[in-house]
Amino acid sequence: MDIHLIHKDNPYENFDYKKYPLDLQGWGSTDPNFRKLIDEVKPKLIIEVGTWKGGSAIFMAEYIKEKNLDCKIVCIDTWLGAVEFLTDQNDPERYVSLDMKNGYPSVYYQFLANVMHKDLQDIIIPFPQNSVLAARFLMLNNIKANLIFIDASHDEKDVYEDINNYWEVLNKD
C-alpha cells in the first residue's frame, strides 16, 4: 500500500520530530505473539486499529525490517483518546499523555516522532481517522490486510463493531 492513497503530502516530510523525545509508553506493545503471527502469516499489509503512540506498530515494524519483509503497517487512530482517557484529568498515563494544546490532543505528533526516531516511516503509514470511516475507506479502495490488530476503543460495543467492520477488510486467503 502506498502512503499517498491516504495522504496527498507525506506526513513525515518536514516534520521536526526531534522536538519530541522517544516515548513508547503503552500496554502490551512488545507481546511475542506479534512476531509469531508475522512469521506464520508473512503479511504484506498489517492494519492496526488503535495505535496511540505506536509502540506495537514500531515493535512489529522493527521485526519486519529485521526479517526484510515487504510489508506495510497502516495505523488507524483519531489520536483523541478513548473515554477512559477523559475521566481523570490528573491521570499521567491517560489524560496527561494526550498532551493537550489549546484544548486539543497533540499525541499524534508524538506518534509521528516515535516512528521517525526509529526510522520506520517507510513501513508505518498513519491514518488519522476513526475506525468506522477508515474501514469504509479501505473497503472502497479494495484494500485487504493479512493481519489486523484491533486495539482502539475498549468499550464492548465499539470492539464488536470494529471486529465486524474489519472482518470485511481481512484477506481470508
N, C-alpha and C positions, 0 to 999 in steps of 0.2 A: 504494500500500500504506500502511496506517495503522500507526503505531508501536505502537498498542495491541493489535494482533494478537500481537505478541511480548511486550510489556511492559504489565502492568496499570498500573504507575506509570511515567511518563516518566522515564527515567534521567538526563535533563539537568536536570530540575527540582530546584532547591535544591542543585545540585552546585557547590561552591566552586572553580570552575575557575581562579581567579586564584592559587591556591596552587601551580599548575604553570605554568612558563614555556612558551611555544610551543616545541615540539620536533618538527619534521617529519623528523627523521633517518630515512632509508630508502633503498631502492635502486630506481632507475628510476621514481620516483613522478611525474615530470613528462614522461614519454615523449609526444611529439607524436601518437603513434598513438591515444591516448585521445581526443583532440579529433577526429581524423579519423573514428574509429568513431562518436562521438556525433553528428557532423554527418551521417554517412551513414545511421545507423540511427534517429536521433531517438527514443531509448528512453524508455519510461515507467518502466521498472524496470531497474536495474543491480544485479547481485549480485557482491560482491567476496568471494571465499573466501580468507581470509587477508588481514588488513588492517594488523596491527601497530599503528603509531602513527597510521595514517590518511592518510599522505602522498598516495597515489594517489587515494583516495576524495575527499580535500579538493581535489586538483587537478581532478578531474572535476566535483565539486560546484560549484566556483567557475566553471567553464566553463558548466555547466548554468544557474547563476544569471545569468551574463553573457548567455547566449542566451535567457533567460527561458523555459526549457523546463519542462514539467510532468513531472518525473522525480524518483524517489527512488533512493537507493543503500542497499542492505542490506549491512552489513559483518559477515561471519561470521568469528569468530575465538574461540579459547579464551583468548587473551592469556596463555598459559602458556609460549610459546616452543617452537620445534621442537628436535629432537635436537641440531642444531649449536649451539644456544644453551646447552646444558647441559655441553658437553665441556670448556670452558675458562673457569673461574670468574674469570679476570682479563681476559677479552676485553671491552673497553668498548663495542664495537658490538653485542655479543650478550648474554652473561650479565649484565653490569653493567646493561645497558639494561632488563633485566627489572624492575629496581627492587624487589628483594625486600624485603618487610616481614614479619617473623616467619616467614620461610621460604616465603612465598607471593608470586608476582609481582604487582605493582600497576600494570603498564604499561597496563591497561585504563583507569585513571583519567587517564593521560597522553593516551590516545586521546580520551576524552570532552573533556578540557580543550582539546586541539588543535582539535576540531570547534567548540567554543564560542568559542575565541579568534577563529576565522574566521567566526563567526555562521552556521554551516551546519547547525544542528541541525534545521532544517525540511526538510532534504534527506537527511541521513545518519541511518540507523537502525542502531544497534548490535545485533548478535545474538550474545551471548556463548554460543557452543555449538561443539561440534566439527563438522566439515564433514559427517560422515555423518548425524548426528542432525538437523542443520539442513536437509539436503536432504530427509530424510523428512518433516520438519515442513512444508516448503514444498510438497511433493507432496500431503500430506494436506489441505492448505488450497488446493490447486489454484492456487498462485502460480506464474506464469510470468514469466521475465525476458527482456528483449530483448537484453541483453548480460551476459555472465558472465566475470569476470576471476578465474582460478584462480592463486593465489599463496600457498597455505598451506604445508603440509609440502613440502619439496623432495625427499623420498625418492621414487624412481621408482614404487614400488608405491602409495604414497599419492596421487601425482599421477594415476596411471592410474585409481585408484578415484574420485577427485574428478571426473575427466573423465566417467567413466561415470555417476556419480550426478547430476551437474549437466546432462548431456545431456537427462535427463528433465525438468529444470526450465526448459530453454531454450525460448522461444517460437520455433518454427521457421517461423511465417507471415511 
